[in-house]
Amino acid sequence: MRTILIVEDDKTLRQQLKTLLEKYRYQVITTDDFNDTVGLVLTKQPHLVILDVNLPIYDGYHICREVRKKSDVPIIVVTSRDSETDELMSLNLGADQFIAKPYNTQILLAKVEALLKRVYGAVASSTISFGDLILDLAKGQAIYGGKQVELTKNEARILQLLIDSQGGIISRDDIMDALWQDDTFVDDNTLTVNVNRLRKKLSAIGADQLLRTRRGQGYSL
């Protein structure tokens, strides 16, 4: 899992961006302390930095320049100032990409993905996680606290949907649509059986009561 450091002083924007990136399975680090941003970058060693220009204490240009003296970490500079001069300055100081606010989130995601792929190469990660629970899709295993358990295809798919929602509720209908994507009639009890088996397997590795039933709504972690 790739780690992205967000250096943004707008709390609302910072949280929105964090939520967006986590949805796409990036590990995200944020900060509201801008006294030593350069030190934070060097200490945390993220795979990529999203750096706002307009920051308190030191602006993004200064931070970018100082980071470049000691690290080759990919940097995407974000600024509300949209001019060729700003873009040129950012790139000359060592930024890898430049994007102006307000930005299209899909364009930002595309830039993040392309930059990570260019620097680190394509990574086909088969694992996703929720807290300490890890799902290895390639092996069909759930891992928790160093213990692992084999899952059936349907059990793994259900757990994948729940992990992807990151605590959100997935309705029974949505799970059934994802598991049985055709017009074949499937008894509603079939899903219940699969969920109960998954719950027992998670309990067997110590993840007791992690899978929760939301009465009348569906399931969540």
TINUSE-645595 format. One record per residue (C-alpha): residue in three letters; y negated, z negated, x negated; residue number from 1. Coordinates in Angstrom, 3 decimals. Each point is the difference from the previous one (the first is absolute). Example, Ala and Ser with C-alpha at 12.3 -4.5 7.8 and 13.67 -1.06 7.14 Angstrom:
! residues 2
ALA 4.500 -7.800 -12.300 1
SER -3.440 0.660 -1.370 2
***
This chain:
! residues 221
MET 0.000 0.000 0.000 1
ARG -3.368 1.043 -1.415 2
THR -2.785 -2.582 -0.251 3
ILE -3.585 0.897 0.916 4
LEU -3.022 -2.175 -0.773 5
ILE -2.898 0.360 2.449 6
VAL -3.414 -0.923 -1.408 7
GLU -2.258 0.073 3.062 8
ASP -2.596 -2.613 1.040 9
ASP -0.100 1.016 3.673 10
LYS 2.502 -2.464 1.473 11
THR 0.709 2.040 3.136 12
LEU 0.513 3.255 -1.886 13
ARG 2.088 -1.774 -2.623 14
GLN 2.350 -1.430 2.625 15
GLN 0.261 3.310 1.857 16
LEU 0.895 1.814 -3.189 17
LYS 2.519 -2.687 -0.950 18
THR 1.697 0.258 3.384 19
LEU 0.107 3.789 -0.236 20
LEU 1.531 0.065 -3.473 21
GLU 2.563 -2.688 0.830 22
LYS 1.048 2.076 3.002 23
TYR 0.883 2.739 -2.474 24
ARG 2.040 -2.481 -2.068 25
TYR -2.404 -0.657 -2.852 26
GLN -0.379 -3.490 -1.381 27
VAL -3.694 -0.848 0.229 28
ILE -2.145 -2.424 -1.995 29
THR -3.535 -0.840 1.156 30
THR -2.743 -2.281 -1.267 31
ASP -3.257 -1.477 1.208 32
ASP -0.932 -1.299 -3.446 33
PHE -1.872 2.617 -2.012 34
ASN -0.938 -2.106 -3.023 35
ASP 2.695 1.474 -2.224 36
THR 1.367 3.099 1.680 37
VAL 0.865 1.599 -3.329 38
GLY 2.084 -3.033 -0.921 39
LEU 1.719 0.140 3.391 40
VAL 1.017 3.616 -0.541 41
LEU 1.355 -0.728 -3.466 42
THR 1.851 -3.126 1.162 43
LYS 1.543 1.349 3.202 44
GLN 0.811 3.399 -1.532 45
PRO 0.165 1.930 3.287 46
HIS 1.296 3.547 0.152 47
LEU -3.341 1.156 1.444 48
VAL -3.487 -1.366 0.672 49
ILE -2.207 0.937 2.956 50
LEU -3.467 -0.891 -1.248 51
ASP -3.172 -0.160 2.061 52
VAL -3.234 0.831 -1.841 53
ASN -2.371 -2.348 1.821 54
LEU 1.226 -3.434 -1.055 55
PRO -1.744 -3.307 -0.710 56
ILE -0.515 -1.085 -3.632 57
TYR 1.314 3.179 -1.682 58
ASP 0.152 3.375 1.723 59
GLY 3.060 2.207 0.087 60
TYR -1.284 2.272 -2.764 61
HIS -0.213 -2.907 -2.446 62
ILE 3.433 -1.260 0.998 63
CYS 1.525 3.451 -0.330 64
ARG -1.461 0.450 -3.469 65
GLU 1.175 -3.416 -1.218 66
VAL 3.493 0.388 1.431 67
ARG 0.343 3.377 -1.704 68
LYS -0.556 -1.630 -3.387 69
LYS 3.267 -1.908 0.382 70
SER 2.069 1.648 2.723 71
ASP 1.059 3.404 1.295 72
VAL 0.652 -1.265 3.519 73
PRO -0.808 2.703 2.589 74
ILE -3.339 -0.659 1.731 75
ILE -1.341 1.424 3.245 76
VAL -3.731 -0.626 0.325 77
VAL -1.322 -0.438 3.538 78
THR -3.712 0.177 0.762 79
SER -2.380 0.458 2.917 80
ARG -2.113 2.215 -2.258 81
ASP 1.292 3.529 0.410 82
SER -1.490 2.187 -2.712 83
GLU 1.258 2.142 -2.856 84
THR -1.825 -2.306 -2.417 85
ASP 1.935 -3.050 1.236 86
GLU 3.276 1.873 -0.198 87
LEU -0.751 1.301 -3.474 88
MET -1.019 -3.474 -1.211 89
SER 3.187 -1.521 1.387 90
LEU 2.208 2.573 -1.689 91
ASN -1.889 -0.229 -3.281 92
LEU 0.510 -3.762 -0.030 93
GLY 3.732 0.436 0.351 94
ALA 0.717 0.073 3.732 95
ASP 2.877 2.252 1.045 96
GLN -1.199 0.703 3.526 97
PHE -3.204 -0.313 2.011 98
ILE -0.305 -0.401 3.753 99
ALA -3.093 -0.537 2.121 100
LYS -0.407 -2.392 2.933 101
PRO 0.640 0.254 2.847 102
TYR 3.303 1.488 -1.045 103
ASN 2.878 1.402 1.987 104
THR 2.860 -2.462 -0.513 105
GLN 2.571 2.783 -0.189 106
ILE -1.968 1.680 -2.778 107
LEU -0.201 -3.300 -1.878 108
LEU 3.750 -0.504 0.415 109
ALA 0.642 3.531 -1.231 110
LYS -2.135 -0.627 -3.084 111
VAL 1.814 -3.294 -0.686 112
GLU 3.418 1.601 0.337 113
ALA -0.908 3.050 -2.091 114
LEU -1.536 -2.102 -2.769 115
LEU 2.955 -2.390 -0.185 116
LYS 2.408 2.932 -0.070 117
ARG -1.984 1.725 -2.741 118
VAL -0.202 -3.094 -2.199 119
TYR 3.387 -1.608 0.590 120
GLY 2.097 2.857 1.334 121
ALA 1.795 0.196 3.308 122
VAL 1.653 -3.261 0.943 123
ALA 2.609 0.037 2.698 124
SER 0.088 -3.678 0.823 125
SER 2.856 -0.887 2.305 126
THR -1.105 -3.584 0.608 127
ILE -2.472 -1.438 2.491 128
SER -0.779 -3.632 0.616 129
PHE -1.432 -2.614 2.340 130
GLY -0.756 -3.247 -1.774 131
ASP 3.123 -0.950 -1.943 132
LEU 2.228 2.312 2.029 133
ILE 0.868 3.290 -1.704 134
LEU 1.712 3.008 1.567 135
ASP 1.681 2.419 -2.388 136
LEU 0.258 3.174 2.058 137
ALA 2.030 1.871 -2.596 138
LYS 2.694 -2.674 -0.162 139
GLY -0.250 -1.131 3.619 140
GLN -0.495 -3.608 -1.017 141
ALA -2.248 -2.864 1.057 142
ILE -0.936 -2.389 -2.817 143
TYR -1.459 -3.488 0.377 144
GLY -0.143 -2.865 -2.478 145
GLY 2.268 1.810 -2.440 146
LYS 2.689 0.537 2.658 147
GLN 0.842 3.347 1.525 148
VAL 1.886 1.337 2.989 149
GLU 1.238 3.459 0.960 150
LEU -1.569 1.576 3.084 151
THR 1.180 2.780 2.267 152
LYS -2.197 3.082 0.376 153
ASN -1.417 -1.246 3.310 154
GLU -0.577 -3.529 -1.296 155
ALA -1.867 1.356 -3.026 156
ARG -2.105 2.283 2.218 157
ILE -0.929 -2.886 2.304 158
LEU -0.979 -2.166 -2.968 159
GLN -2.000 2.878 -1.490 160
LEU -1.991 0.372 3.218 161
LEU -0.705 -3.732 0.081 162
ILE -1.063 -0.122 -3.651 163
ASP -2.224 3.045 0.469 164
SER -1.798 -1.816 2.811 165
GLN -0.767 -2.929 -2.401 166
GLY 0.210 -2.690 2.655 167
GLY -0.926 2.199 2.933 168
ILE 2.144 0.246 3.112 169
ILE 2.306 2.998 0.425 170
SER 1.060 0.687 3.578 171
ARG 3.638 0.514 0.936 172
ASP -0.817 3.502 1.225 173
ASP -1.567 0.962 -3.337 174
ILE 3.013 -1.302 -1.914 175
MET 2.406 1.854 2.264 176
ASP -1.999 3.207 -0.366 177
ALA 0.128 -0.348 -3.788 178
LEU 3.750 -0.673 -0.065 179
TRP 1.190 2.426 2.653 180
GLN -2.367 2.973 0.039 181
ASP 1.719 2.092 2.622 182
ASP 0.624 0.076 3.711 183
THR 3.347 -1.750 -0.232 184
PHE 0.074 -3.073 2.196 185
VAL 0.170 -3.185 -2.031 186
ASP 0.734 -3.307 1.684 187
ASP -2.864 -2.427 -0.553 188
ASN 2.583 -2.562 -1.021 189
THR 0.859 2.148 -3.053 190
LEU -3.359 -0.869 -1.550 191
THR 0.482 -3.692 0.774 192
VAL 3.365 0.063 -1.780 193
ASN -1.533 1.679 -3.081 194
VAL -2.917 -2.445 -0.126 195
ASN 2.299 -3.015 0.356 196
ARG 2.222 1.250 -2.815 197
LEU -3.054 0.547 -2.196 198
ARG -1.276 -3.488 0.807 199
LYS 3.343 -1.553 -0.984 200
LYS 0.069 1.913 -3.284 201
LEU -3.543 -1.092 -0.858 202
SER 0.941 -3.583 0.829 203
ALA 2.990 0.278 -2.332 204
ILE -2.294 0.618 -2.980 205
GLY -2.444 -2.759 0.900 206
ALA -2.549 1.943 2.033 207
ASP 0.544 -2.212 3.036 208
GLN -2.070 0.777 3.090 209
LEU -1.960 2.678 -1.878 210
LEU 0.795 2.586 2.660 211
ARG -1.709 -1.189 3.165 212
THR 0.425 1.124 3.588 213
ARG -3.299 0.452 1.812 214
ARG 1.041 -0.469 3.605 215
GLY -1.095 2.914 2.137 216
GLN -1.530 1.766 -3.017 217
GLY 2.611 0.723 -2.663 218
TYR 0.689 -1.317 -3.494 219
SER -1.957 -0.989 -3.102 220
LEU 0.366 -1.673 -3.386 221
***
